């Protein structure tokens, strides 16, 4: 009977040791999982930061491109306006010369009639 009690006691001690060993192994695995989880969170934050930086850079590039496009459009419109004004000036000069020619012809015609 005593040997059976001792054997049961030994079995319980062995079982507790096994559970303890398992518990230590589980704790070790749990710590490793926690470390991996923390690393993933850090990686996630780094990726989000990089994504925000990329988005900000892209927005700045779009804004700069739009600003350049607006400037180029303004410059094109200004050049067209300058050309239009030059053409109008040339047309006015031509009309002025035509008017002067008509007046000269009128004076000559009046002189020839007199």
C-alpha positions in Angstrom: 0.0 0.0 0.0 2.8 2.4 0.9 4.5 1.7 -2.4 1.3 2.5 -4.3 0.9 5.8 -2.4 4.5 6.6 -3.1 4.0 5.7 -6.8 0.9 7.8 -7.0 2.8 10.6 -5.2 5.7 10.3 -7.7 3.2 10.2 -10.6 1.6 13.4 -9.3 5.0 15.0 -8.8 6.0 14.0 -12.3 2.7 15.3 -13.7 3.2 18.6 -12.0 6.8 18.8 -13.3 5.5 18.1 -16.8 2.8 20.8 -16.4 5.4 23.1 -15.0 7.7 22.4 -18.0 4.7 22.9 -20.4 3.8 26.1 -18.6 7.3 27.4 -18.9 7.4 26.5 -22.6 4.0 28.1 -23.1 5.2 31.2 -21.3 8.2 31.3 -23.5 6.1 30.9 -26.6 3.7 33.6 -25.3 6.6 36.0 -24.8 7.8 35.3 -28.3 4.3 35.9 -29.7 4.1 39.1 -27.8 7.5 40.2 -29.1 6.3 39.4 -32.7 3.1 41.2 -32.1 5.0 44.3 -30.9 7.3 44.1 -33.9 4.3 43.9 -36.2 2.7 47.0 -34.6 6.0 48.9 -35.0 6.2 47.8 -38.7 2.6 48.8 -39.2 3.3 52.3 -37.7 6.4 52.7 -39.9 4.4 51.7 -43.0 1.6 54.2 -42.1 4.2 56.9 -41.6 5.8 56.1 -44.9 2.4 56.1 -46.6 1.6 59.5 -45.2 4.9 60.9 -46.3 4.4 59.5 -49.8 0.8 60.9 -50.0 2.1 64.3 -48.8 4.8 64.3 -51.4 2.4 63.3 -54.2 0.0 66.1 -53.1 2.8 68.6 -53.2 3.9 67.4 -56.7 0.3 67.7 -57.9 0.0 71.2 -56.4 3.3 72.2 -58.0 2.3 70.7 -61.4 -1.0 72.6 -61.2 0.7 75.8 -60.3 3.1 75.3 -63.2 0.2 74.5 -65.6 -1.7 77.7 -64.4 1.5 79.8 -64.9 2.0 78.3 -68.4 -1.7 78.9 -69.2 -1.4 82.5 -68.0 1.8 82.9 -70.1 0.0 81.5 -73.2 -2.9 83.8 -72.7 -0.6 86.7 -72.2 1.2 85.9 -75.5 -2.1 85.6 -77.3 -3.1 89.0 -75.9 0.1 90.6 -77.0 -0.2 89.1 -80.5 -3.8 90.3 -80.6 -2.8 93.8 -79.5 0.0 93.9 -82.0 -2.4 92.8 -84.8 -4.9 95.5 -83.7 -2.1 98.1 -83.7 -1.0 97.1 -87.2 -4.6 97.2 -88.4 -5.1 100.7 -86.8 -1.9 101.9 -88.5 -3.1 100.5 -91.8 -6.5 102.2 -91.4 -4.8 105.4 -90.4 -2.6 105.2 -93.5 -5.7 104.4 -95.7 -7.4 107.4 -94.2 -4.4 109.7 -94.8 -4.2 108.3 -98.4 -7.9 109.0 -98.9 -7.5 112.6 -97.6 -4.5 113.1 -99.8 -6.5 111.8 -102.8 -9.4 114.0 -101.9 -7.1 117.0 -101.7 -5.5 116.1 -105.0 -9.0 115.6 -106.5 -10.1 118.9 -105.2 -7.0 120.6 -106.5 -7.4 119.0 -109.9 -11.0 120.2 -110.0 -10.1 123.7 -109.2 
